[in-house]
């Protein structure tokens, strides 16, 4: 098993995507097939941008096993008022700064759900949000 | 379509400096919305955009987009060029607007995705 751990700073758009980029390099080295790699890093990148856009700080924990990749993002931040609303395409609470970067269209969480085999979101208002994303390798669902 | 043909058709300038001769492009998407670009699941894809910031390159990296044409004379920052060179993503800067770039490339056989 390979484990990776990254810190993410809220508001740091210059470095948003660094962790996703590093994970992509590792998956390439491990010969994970390109389509699976794309699904994993697209969902991770969406989630990483969400932490930068909405939270104060966060941590990304990646576990690469022989049969699955488990990624957990734990952030300290305002949390999500309604996860049901946040899961609707087009719903967004992003700031103008986030929109200037090309995000904040309310497509992030639905796209994460589309690109992962299992996806769980747990949020407490005023505390933070934890996201768990699982992708099975070799169609081993 | 190879990169040098895209440079000619867009009256553009390739500003990344790695050898891009092996890259072939079949599909294009024109968007300033990176969330939209992240829904792509095609190979050999290019992006035509008016958005010139570091997240444009990160989005291309995650989506396996190998060529970005930046429209309307917007300039790439040194950080964007460095990251694109590292990631094997070609940046072409063009004076033309997204509408014209899309039309010219579509007319020469670059296909739409959606």
Boltz contact constraints between the chains, C-beta under 6 A:
constraints:
  - contact:
      token1: [A, 17]
      token2: [B, 58]
      max_distance: 6.0
  - contact:
      token1: [A, 20]
      token2: [B, 62]
      max_distance: 6.0
  - contact:
      token1: [A, 38]
      token2: [B, 64]
      max_distance: 6.0
  - contact:
      token1: [A, 41]
      token2: [B, 62]
      max_distance: 6.0
  - contact:
      token1: [A, 42]
      token2: [B, 38]
      max_distance: 6.0
  - contact:
      token1: [A, 42]
      token2: [B, 62]
      max_distance: 6.0
  - contact:
      token1: [A, 45]
      token2: [B, 62]
      max_distance: 6.0
  - contact:
      token1: [A, 101]
      token2: [B, 55]
      max_distance: 6.0
  - contact:
      token1: [A, 102]
      token2: [B, 33]
      max_distance: 6.0
  - contact:
      token1: [A, 102]
      token2: [B, 34]
      max_distance: 6.0
  - contact:
      token1: [A, 102]
      token2: [B, 51]
      max_distance: 6.0
  - contact:
      token1: [A, 102]
      token2: [B, 55]
      max_distance: 6.0
  - contact:
      token1: [A, 103]
      token2: [B, 34]
      max_distance: 6.0
  - contact:
      token1: [A, 103]
      token2: [B, 35]
      max_distance: 6.0
  - contact:
      token1: [A, 105]
      token2: [B, 33]
      max_distance: 6.0
  - contact:
      token1: [A, 105]
      token2: [B, 35]
      max_distance: 6.0
  - contact:
      token1: [A, 107]
      token2: [B, 35]
      max_distance: 6.0
  - contact:
      token1: [A, 111]
      token2: [B, 38]
      max_distance: 6.0
